[in-house]
């Protein structure tokens, strides 16, 4: 056997919420941890900055709520949803036992630094700026090759954890390829100042020009806000739209959005970022290597939420690694305990969300998708229970699978029938519009056979992957 010495039990690549929280729990359990990041802290990270109630609970567990500065961050109690410039509904976040009834907007330059400092206080060795170059897995260790200030560095550890975001190099080496375009979201955001806003309310805007996706207005204070827009990367018909230009167009041409900005000014510039959504077919563990947060694709494709899943996955990974360190077993089978937790807790829900996103990637049917959104909001206005479910799903507080329950489907269908047949000639108008839509769809299918073929193929791939995941989760419950 080759004689070698471990530099640490665990090396984590990436100091965002997933990596830092994972490091915090490992160090708290007495494990030796190295955390590397390509940038020095505090550093900015492009994000919508909204931390959901579930995410806030994760911050509470590591003591962030006790910081004086935490109480100064902006509270969000509810949201208004707009469709093509018209406000459709304003609602508070639902009350769910064990969760705060509010979120917070915390700029990542502040939040990430808090968590890194918490990890450092527990004894984590933070090395920055240090960029991963390559790693290799051996029988008894992982060898990590990095570049720090232009100098090559090597580390020998028992296990490597990739928390290096949606462009994860750890994930690329682990899976042998980059993520497919249909599993990515792209977004841009900018900070605005000199605003006069309802600072305890988020604003979400939907329109046919940016669907599938939405643009947002998340206040960071009474006079500042995080403003951005996000869309699926792969959709059809494909449009060469620059998201930065589209965001500026929306600020100028959407009356409701423009009113929110008022005389506000951009701080610095508009910046873009990609997000990798969950793919149940991808592996997030191999021998001595595991992925967490965005590197594992733990982003909800419906709302783009990734922060709470990053924090949760960091904690789950730490708990799993601690067990593996006790048994001194780090092969793929041993690390599967982490993958099993992810699939049981959030994987099935994210897979269902992916089915929805595969449907609405077809922008030819935007009038139908936006009508469905309008139907759901109309029902939410008159049904508090329904509103709590819809709002909870959008805020990441309630599993998407709840929308498949009989109650939610029945209420949605009934509201759709009422709205479709409304008026003296409602039933005739409904069948006329349905006929036009069908003929238009048939014409589009004939002209775009390849695109529609890929669309249907990806829908079925998402459905089969979800059914397989559901079957596996049911087996785990019985075993």
N, C-alpha and C positions, 0 to 999 in steps of 0.2 A: 504493500500500500504506500502511495506517495505521502510523504510527510508535509502537512500544511497546517496553517493556523487561520482560523476564522477571524475576519475583521469585525464581524457582527453576526448576530443570529439572523437578522432580516435587513435587507436594503430596500427602501421604497423610492421609486422614481416619481417625482411630482409632489409639490407641496401645497396643492389645492386642498379643499375640504376633505376629500376622500383619503388622500395620502396622509395628511396631518392628523386626522382623527384616528386613522389606523395606527399611526406611529404613537399617538398619545396612549391608546389602550395597551399596546404592546409594552411600552416603557413602564406604564403603571403596573403591569404584571411582572416587572423585573427583567424584561428581555432587553438585550442590547440591540439598538436600532440606529441605522444610518438613514437619513432622508436627504436626497439630493434634488435640486431644482436648477433649471437652466438660468434662472434670474435671482437677483438679490431681493430680499424682503425689506420693507413692504413694496409690493409690485402690483400693478393693476392687472385685472383679468376681465376680458370682454364677456358680459353677461347681462341678463335683465335685472339682476340684483334682488329679485323678490325671494324672500325666504318664507316658505309656507309654515303653517303651524307644526307640521310633522318635523320639518327642519329645525324649527325653534326648540322643540323638545330635545333634539339631538344636541344642540348647543348647550342646553341647560345641564345635560348629563356631564359635560366636561367643564362646567363652571363659568361659561361665558356670560351667563345672566348676572353674575356677581360683579362684572366690570362696570365702573361708573359710566364709561362711554357707551355701553350697550343701551342703557336707558334713554340715551339721547337720540337713538336711531328712530327712523320714522315708522309709526304704526299704520297698518292698513286693515280696516275693519270690513270693507266691502268693495264692490266693483260695479261699474256701469258697462253694459255691452251695447255697442253700436253696430248697425248694419247699413252700409252705404250712407254714412253720415247721420243717420237718424238714431237717437237713443231708444233702445227697445226695453231695457229693464235695468233697474238699480237694486242690488240686493246685498245683504250682509253675508259674511262667511257663516256657514252653518255651525251650530253648536254640536260638537262631538265630544263625548266623555273622554277625559284624559288629555284633551288638546286645548290650547288657548284658542279663543275665538277671534284671533287676529293673526296677520302676518307682519313682517317687517321688511322694509327695503334698506338693505345694508350694502353699500358699494364694496366690491370684492377687494379693493386695495386695503380696506379696513378689516373686513371679515377674515380673509385668508391670513392676514398677519396675526390676528387674535389667536387663531387656531394653531398656527406655527409656534407662537410664543408659549401657548399652553403645552404643546408637545415638548418644547425645549425645557420647560420647567420640570417635566417628568424625567428628563435625562436623555432625550433624543439628540443625537449628533446631527446638526444641520450643516450641510455642505453646499454652498452657493458661491458664484454661479458654476454649476457643474452639469454638463450635458452628457447624457448616455450616448455612447458610440456603438457599442455592441455588447452582447452577453452570450455565454455558452453554458449549457447545463451538463454537468458531469455526475458520476455516480454518487459522490459524496458532497458536492458543493456546486454553487453557481459562481462563475467568474464574470465580473462586470467590468467593462472597459469604458472609461469616461474621459472627458476633456474638461479640465478646470484651468481657466486663465491660460489657455493654449498649451497646457502641459498634460500629458497622458497620466491617468491614475487607474489603478486596478484595485478591485475589492473582491475578497472571497467571503461568501456568506452561505448560510444554509438554505435561504429562500429569498426569491426576488418578487416584489409586488409592483406591478405597473399601475401607476395612478397619474400617468402623464397625458391625460386628456384625449380628445377626440382624434388627434393626429398621433396617437400613441405609437412610439417606436417599439415598446415592449410587445404590444398587441400585434403589430405587423410581423415581428420575428416569430411570435408564438403561433400565429395563424398562417404565416407564409405568404400573406397578400394584404393589400389594402381593402378597406370596406367598400362594398358595392355602392354606387350612387343612390340607389333606391332606399338605402338605409342611412341617408344623411339629410340633415336640415341645415340651411344656411341662414344667417341673420346678420343684421348690422344694428349698432346702437350708438347714441350720442348722449352726452349730458347737456342739459339746458339750464340756464340761470335767468334771473330777473323775471320769474314767473309769479303768477298770483293764482294758486290752484287749491282745489279741495284736497288738502295734503293727506287725508286719511282714507282716500278712495282711489283705487286703481281704475284705469280705463282701458277697455279692450275694443278694438275696432276691426270689423270684418267687412270685406268688399270683394267683388268678383275679380278685381285687378290684382289682388295679392292672395287669392285663395288657390290651393290649400295653404293657409297660413293666416297671420293676423299682425296688426301693428299695435303697439302698446304705449301707455303713458303711465309710468310708475313714479310717483312723487318720492323724492328722497328727503324733502323738507317742504315748508310752506312756499319756498321760492325756487326750488330746484327739482329736477326730475330726470329719470332715465327714460329715454324715448327711443323706440326701435321698431324693427319689422323683421319677421322671420317667415320663411317658406320652405316647402320640400324642395330639395335639390333636383330630384328627378320627377318630372311630371310631363304631361302632354295635353294639348299641343305645346311644343317647346317655344318659349318666347325668350328672346335675348334681352332680358330686363336687368339692368344694373340696380341692385337693391338700394344703394346709396341715393341714386337718382330717384328711385321710386319713393323712398322715404321723404325726400324733399318735395316731390310732387304731391304727396299726401298732405304734408304740412301746408302746402299752398292751396290745394284744391278741395280738400275735405273740410267743410265749414266747421264741423264739430271739433275735428283735430286741430284745425287752425286756431279756433277759439281757445283751446287749451294752451297752445304755445304763446299766443298773444304777442307781446313785444319781447319775448324771451330770446336769448342768444345762445348759440352753440358754444360750449366750453371745449376748447381744443379742436377735435375733428370727429367725423363719423368713422367708425371702425367696424370691421366685419369679423365674424367667427363661424366655424362649422360646428355642428353637433352630430354625434353618432347615435342613432336610435337602436333600441334593443333588437337583436336578431337571435331567436332561440336556437338557430342552427349553428351558431358560432360557439366555440369553446372559450371559457374564461379561466380554465385551469389546465395546466400540464405539469409534468414532473418538476417540482421545485419552483414553479412560476404560477402566479395568479394575477388577474386583472380586477380592478375596482373602479367605481365611478364612471366617468365618460369613457375611459379606456376600455371598459367592459360594455360600452353602449347602453348604459343604464340611464336613458333619457326617454321620458314619456312623449311619444310622437304626437299626441293630441294637443298638449299645451307647451311642449318644449321644456318641461320641468326636469331638471337634473340634479339640483342642489340637494334635495332631501334624500334622493337615492344614493348620491355620492357619500353623504354622511352615514347613512344606514349601512351601505356596503363596506365602508371603512371599518365600522364597528364589527360587522359580521365577519369580515376577513380576519380581524385581530383575534376574535374569539376562536375562530377555526384554527388559526396558526398556533395559538397557545396550546391547543389540544395536540396538534401535530408535533410541536416541540417537546411536549411531555412524552409522547410515544416515539420520538426521534424517527418519524416516518413522514417523508415529504413527496411520495410518488403521487401520480395523478389520482389514483383511487382514494388515497388518504385526504387529499385536498378537495375531493368531491363534496365533502361535508359543507364547504362554503358554497359551491355551486348549487347544491340542493336547497340551502337556505334561500338563496337569491330566487330560485325558480318558484319555491313555495310561497315566498312572501310577496314578490313583485313581478316575477317572470310571466306568469299567466296573464296578469292584468295588462302588462306591457304588450304581450302578444296579441291580445284582443284589440288594444289601441292600434297596433300595426295593421290589423285587418281593416279597420276604419280608414286609416291613412292610405292603404293600397286602393281602396275604392275611390276616395276623393282626389287621388292623383290625376284622375281624368277631368281636366278643366273644361272639356266640352259640356260636361254635366253640371257646371257651376250653378246654373239657375235652380237645378234640383237640389243640390247640396245646401245652398243658401236658403231655399224654401224650407228644407227640413230643420235648419237652425231657427228659422222664424217660427215654425210650428212649436218647437221645444220651448222657445222663449215665451210664446203666447200662453202655453200651458203653465209655465212657471209663474206667470203673473197672477194666476187664479188658484194655484195649488202650492201651498207652502212646503209640503213634503216633497213634491216633485222638484220645486225650486232648490231645496236643500241638496237633493241628489245631484241635479244638474250642476249647481254651483260647486258642490264638493268634488265632483269629477274634474271640473275645469281647474280647480285650485289644487288638485292632487291629494285631497283629503279623503276621498272616497274612491274605491276601486272602480275602474271602468266597467268591470263585469256586472256591476249593479244595474247598469243600463239594459242588461239582457233579462232582468227579472220581469215576470209577467206584469206586475203593476206598472212599471215604467213604459213597457212596450204598449200596453193597453191604453194608457193615458195619451201617449204620443199618437197612436193610430186614431183614437177618437177625436183628438184635437185636429188632426190632419183632415179627417172627414168633414168636420164642422167647418173648417176654413175653406176647404175645396168646394163644398156645396153651398156656401153662403150666398145669399141674394136670390132674386126672383128666377134668374136663369142659371143659377149656380151649377146644377147638374149638367146642363148642356155645355156651359163654359168649361167645366172640368173635363168632359170627354173630348171637347174640341182641342184643348191645350194638350191633353194626353196623346191624342192622335198626331198632333203637330210634332210633339217631342219624339214620338216613336219613329216617324218618317225621317226626321232630322237625324236621329241616331243611326238609322239604317244607312242613310246617305254617308254619314261620317265613317261608319264601319267600312263601307266599300272603298272610301278614299284613303283611309288610314288603317289598312288591314294589319300591317306589322305592329303598329302602336297598340291597337286594340288587342291583338294576339298576346303581346307582352303584358299588357294590363291584366287580362284575364288569367294569364299564367302566374303572375305575381300574386294575384288575389288567392288563387288556389294554393300556392306555395305557403302563403301566410296562414291560410285556414288549416292546412294539413300540419304545419309546424305547431300551431296552437293546439290542435286536437291531440297531437303526440305528446305535447307538454302536459296537457290536462290528464291524459291517460297515465303518464309517469307520476304526476302529483297524486293522483288517486291511489296508485299502487303504494306510494310512500306513506300515505295515511293508514293503509291497511297493514303495513309491515311494521 
